Amino acid sequence: MSRSKTLYRFSNHKTAYALWIMAYFSFAIVSSYDAFAAFDLPIPGVLVFVVCLALAMFLLIRDKSFSVPLLPAIVIMLRTVLFAFSVALNDVEVTEWFYELGLTLLCIVLMSIMYSYRSGNFVELRIMLGGFAIITSIQLIVSILLGDAVKGAITSGIGNSNYAATFLVMIFAFFLFSSKKWYEWGIALISLISVLATQSFGAMVAVAFIVCWKIYKSLNWKGLKAWMLLLAIIVCIIAGYFILGMTEFGKPIVDKIQEKIALFLEGNWEGLGSSRLSLYKFTWNNIKEHFLFGGVNNYSPTVLEADPLFRWQNARAHNLVFESLIRYGFLGTVVNAVLVAYLIHIYRKNGKKNIYKRAIFMALVECAVHGLVEPNFFTMHFELFIWTMIGAFLSPDAKKENCFEGVGLCRKKY
């Protein structure tokens, strides 16, 4: 059977795609967080994900073996090899490396599934991201209603407010650039409202960035119509801001924004960044001590309890570059940079031709912007989503394959 007539049609493999979608939904439903419509199991939630994924693969692979994009797979495996040196040099428990290896192999599988079996119009990816956004949004809203909008009480099945925001920011960016139908614009709107509801200022800034970029790229700035539309958008945003502040739901959001604006005007950068400058100082000192291979964990034995920086021991760096340098060192970060350069190359070569691939790329850019101030990359659940989207982004068009038989290690064919 030809790939274009079987594996690229959602309607021909509904059961397999449904299992694949449910695998990702399980992260929002099978959870140890006290969230609405979520429940815990005596087994790790990731096992539910793997089981659903395995069943989906079993059904899909009967028609065609999956193909592994060779270059990105080699790149992250090389990073995992370098990580072994980090573990050994820092006398870290070897289980840390096995965790890294297991996550890397799982990410390669996820990338390869999307690379091989994504449908022609990315239906399964759109359903998965849209459904995940709706489930998470409902959980967040219920959490706010029950917790009196206190940020510390805002949670969802995937995690607390800031972490939930990392997924919603990504999904919002995807639908902002890919939506064609009213309900897809509705998912974008729901994701936007939920990002605001998390009270994550970093997520709000990231959303503002991608919205401004969308407006800039969508309008013809040589005509008066574009400027009039921009003025109307600004008026609507200002009006919406004041209206939001008059509601019980929106007042904490507006208060958060006003607090950050006040700190900015005062020049209080430490307060504006929620003590991130102090965290960055601590992290940079640790990076310098383990520059080549990384220290694996953001920990320094020279920082004692009496030191104000002690509060940051083992903390996430809240910056993807620092996090990469801490975990993988300079060498591993160079490997990560090679992967980024490769994705940019693919996008510039032919990624702009497909609306969904363009949307995925813009979602990845948005994640990178958000990752400069929040921990998203290099966390398990987020990495699983990211590599799924990378697989969809790299997936070739039907009848343009150039793969070896069997597992199908694929070379350049984009």
Buried (B, 14 or more C-beta within 10 A) or exposed (E): EEBEEBBBBBEBBEEBBBBBBBBBBBBBBBBEBEBBEBEEEEEEBBEBBBBBBEBBBEBBBEBBBBBBBBBBBBBBBBBBBBBBBBBEBBEBEEEBBEEBBEBBBBBBBBBBBBBBBBBEBBBBBBBBBBBBBBBBBBBBBBBBEEEEBEBEBBBBBBBBBBBBBBBBBBBBBBBBBBBEEEEBEBBBBBBBBBBBBBBBBBBBBBBEBBBEBBEEEEBEEEEEEBEEBBEEEEEEEEEEBEEBBEEEBBEBBBEBBEEBEEBEEEEEEEBBBBBBEBBBEBBBEBBEEBEEBBBBBBBBEEBEEEEEBEEBBEBBBBBBBBBBBBBBBBBBBEBBEBBEEBBBEBBEEEBEEBBBBBBBBBBBBBBBBBBBBBBBBBBEBBBBBBBBBBBBBBBBBEEEBEBEEEEBBBEEEB
